[in-house]
Amino acid sequence: RSVLRRIDRSATHGRLLRNHYGIDPKTGAAIKPTRSTKETNKQEACRSIHEASSRINDCSTLLSQALNVITDKGAKAGDKRKATKAVTELILPALDVAAEKIRDGSVKVS
């Protein structure tokens, strides 16, 4: 008997797709690389910096709205408390996370 007849070709083809091309043989979708290279680390860092930039833009909009409510002389005390709470519980923590992501990403990119 030939050795080729004993080989499970579908399993071999699946291993080839998975190991060499990074494709899941069952779904055909790309598999996230298991090893990290300098290039993939830089790409992840750039993506993280872009996400942080978007988060900062959102924070800027929220902060502007909160300041409008806080400085409005006709605003109710409850609305001013909600705006202050949004600044302390949403905006400031989001800015902290964004700053950390930018720091970490810039170290990886440079």
Secondary structure as UniProt FT lines:
FT   HELIX           3..6
FT   HELIX           9..16
FT   HELIX           17..21
FT   TURN            25..27
FT   HELIX           38..71
FT   TURN            73..74
FT   HELIX           77..86
FT   HELIX           87..91
FT   HELIX           92..109
//
